Amino acid sequence: MAAAVDSFHLLYREISRSCNSHFEALALIGALYAASRAVVLLRDCCTVARVHFLPRMMPSGRLTQRYGDWAVIYGAAQPVAGAYAEELARSGVSIIFITQDGSSVRDAASFLSQTYGVETTVVTADFSLGQAAAKPVAEALRGKDVGFLVNCMDETLASPRSLIEIPEQGVLDRVNRNIGAATLMARLVLPGMVERSRGAVVNISSGSSCRPRHGRVMLSAFTGYLDHFSRALQFEYSNKGIFIQSLIPFQISSSSSAEGWFAPSPEVYARHAVSTLGVSTRTTGYWPHTLQYGLMKCIPEWIWIVGSRVLFSTRSASLFCQT
């Protein structure tokens, strides 16, 4: 028995001696990995400070001088777009509202004119009709120093609905009003910006482009398009003095009772988002949302998909039992 114990200790010492060099190598690899993660964390913290805090503490000048006197707001009936327009008007930028229903923004246009002393114009254009909607927009742009284009996606897409439940014409209308309209608006505005060598295009989509979600196929697809469309425009036109930004916010509260740190009001969100103009080409626009986005990106997609399916199945079973 003693011989067996002595043999075990001898074998253990021999193995330990032969593996010492490997242990040191593994320790070095672990130290390098820990150092790399620390550097990445430090870089991300510096980016958050540079994008979200420094611009608010040290504004970089009047927006009209940097970009132009007029802003075109497409999707003006959306709360986020209206709040963004008010922030621009606060800086002395005149506003052209592009909306399918002009009556929904006329009160907002009058309020901006009376409160901030800027000019406002309301243009009715239904992009589900195709190219015919471009004519009144082009007329409204003629002779104006348009420095901003803000495209805001339809927030009703956030309501869960299966793709096969939407009528075929409804699918085409949604594509035209979101993807087609944003692309056509950029086509109408960019020539003047290129000629003046200044301007900013802001596409407001959704954090839903980060991960797929149940019942939001069109929302995920449209936000993914707007995000990549913005990045492609930035690549093509940044050397012509034009700044292109993709805003990918998460939840924005529609009522004061539901407001919170991660669900700001449209006014709070717009105030933060406007401060990132000229600073970041792709951002959530609001620093708590940036933290949320970073945490979501840390989750592998396969884990997200499995978890979403389990959660969806549990919720469906619960609703079935209630009925």
MIKOL-400631 format. One record per residue (C-alpha): x, y, z. Coordinates in steps of 0.001 Angstrom, whole numbers, plus 500000, padded with zeros to 6 digits. Example, Ala and Ser with C-alpha at 12.3 -4.5 7.8 and 13.67 -1.06 7.14 Angstrom:
512300495500507800
513670498940507140
This chain:
500000500000500000
502843502395500899
504585501542497659
501418502427495745
501166505781497554
504854506544496935
504413505641493276
501438508001492998
503401510900494521
506330510203492219
504015510098489199
502325513339490295
505713515102490714
506850513938487288
503636515116485642
503798518469487455
507426518962486432
506690518225482784
503594520484482757
505159523499484502
506023525147481182
502453524570479929
500967526048483126
503082529166482652
501970529453479031
498294529078480016
498725531675482763
500272534067480240
497404533488477796
494872534109480571
496623537317481594
496707538557477990
493009537763477534
492085539562480761
494174542561479697
492517542627476245
489033542582477801
490055545390480151
491292547444477184
488001546813475313
485986547856478389
488068551007478787
487633551796475085
483859551340475316
483678553607478382
485679556277476550
483364555955473531
480267556411475707
481809559504477277
482896560913473896
479548560332472180
477016560998474946
478569563270477575
481265565502476064
479018566956473300
476442567981475913
479084569627478075
480922571291475172
478531572092472273
480307572509468928
478465575562467565
475163576487465972
473542573765463897
472454576246461190
476066577270460610
477324573701460479
474594572149458329
471951574574457022
468818576589457762
466112574036456986
465306570507458147
463078567999456379
461281565663458793
459743562572457204
457354560598459413
456549563792461271
453486562270462950
455718559941464978
456398561240468534
460165560839468199
460228562750464906
458148565561466410
460443565822469424
463518565796467171
462000568596465080
461427570659468233
465061570254469268
466188571483465852
463732574390466015
465136575280469433
468470575800467645
466884578082465046
466358575525462279
463201575942460159
461166572789459622
459478571107456641
457129568379457874
456475565515455442
453533563395456515
450723561298455095
448107563230457092
448832566941457279
446239567599459982
448218565482462451
451162567926462554
449652571345461809
449274572142465505
452892571127466123
454057573300463214
452174576321464599
453602575685468067
457186575640466762
456653578843464773
455176580714467730
457568579358470362
460913579454468555
460254581969465770
461166579591462934
459400578972459652
457439575757459254
455883574075456247
453619571023456143
453695568849453022
451208566011452555
452717563062450696
451562559445450666
454524557341449593
452363554246449324
451280555793445995
454816555569444645
456728558255442734
453751560637442629
454470561558446258
457853563040445313
456451566023443363
455062568090446291
458202567331448297
460481568552445503
458391571732445205
458741572391448950
462522571947448801
463087574328445896
465203577364446826
465767576320450450
469065575694452227
468142572214453456
470767571075455933
468961568197457635
466964565178456562
465392563108459342
463700559848458321
461655558233461079
460270554732460737
456595554007461420
456289553065465101
453165550967464502
455495548270463157
456527547596466765
453160545947467437
453608542139467210
452027540746464063
452914537754461933
453921538463458357
451265536128456931
448543538020458831
449254541228456907
447403541649453569
449585541727450461
448726545356449737
449501546199453362
452964544705452964
453631546800449865
452312549948451558
454601549418454544
457611548842452294
456867552034450330
456212554185453419
459336553062455253
462065551757452945
460965553378449695
460193556757451271
463471556970453213
465467556113450099
463537558544447899
463807561361450461
467583560920450501
467576561029446700
465640564326446746
467715566054449417
471272564872448765
471930566789445486
471533570141447249
473686568995450161
476426567833447787
476279571162445957
476675573098449240
479196570583450687
477350570344453980
474349568641455519
473221565811457762
470980562800457124
469573561040460194
467731557726459865
465852556755463033
465095553042463100
465017550720466120
467159548561468351
465144545656466959
467790545347464253
470092544008466979
468306540663467403
465293538950465712
462005539049467649
458694537183467394
455976538912465399
458253541717464230
459632540416460956
458989543625459020
460248545816461855
463536543899462043
463934543923458261
463169547641457880
465443548698460728
468224546533459324
467790548199455939
467853551741457342
470925550941459426
472908549549456480
471532552250454163
472935554879456535
476325553203456690
476488552940452900
475544556622452503
478199557593455047
480808555653453077
479793557317449811
479126560918450880
481252561598453977
484062562956451783
481595565504450354
480991567194453713
477771565326454520
477258563582457843
475074560455457832
473836559009461111
471973555829461968
469977556143465193
468906552816466707
466929553594469894
465306551008472114
462060551614473993
460800555198474070
457868555879476359
454593557024474828
453137558197478154
454564560035481147
453424557289483536
455620554718481772
458784556836481596
461947555471483136
465686555344482863
465611552868479961
462339554229478517
462745558014478187
460122560386476845
460487561407473162
461620564867474303
464390563511476532
465529561086473858
465592563772471147
467627566104473365
470280563439473802
470169562301470169
470649565769468664
473784566238470773
475392563261468967
475084564926465539
478513565132463953
479994562894466656
478884559329465935
477636557844462663
475933554897464374
474543555168467882
471475554570469999
471391558313470691
470809557809474423
473471556444476736
471301554018478794
470212552520475486
473880552164474560
474430550122477721
471374548032476833
472656547514473294
476076546433474587
474545543883476950
472383542444474174
475370542084471859
477166540089474554
474503537372474317
475225534882471505
472448534898468934
471668531198469343
471095531709473072
468876534715472313
466824532694469817
466380529720472169
465423532014475052
462977533957472889
461291530768471718
460947529461475257
459563532797476462
457155533010473524
455927529442474095
455416530108477812
453515533316477125
451340531670474465
450500528803476818
449596531286479564
447284533233477256
445686529995476063
444972528926479646
443404532313480427
441019531991477489
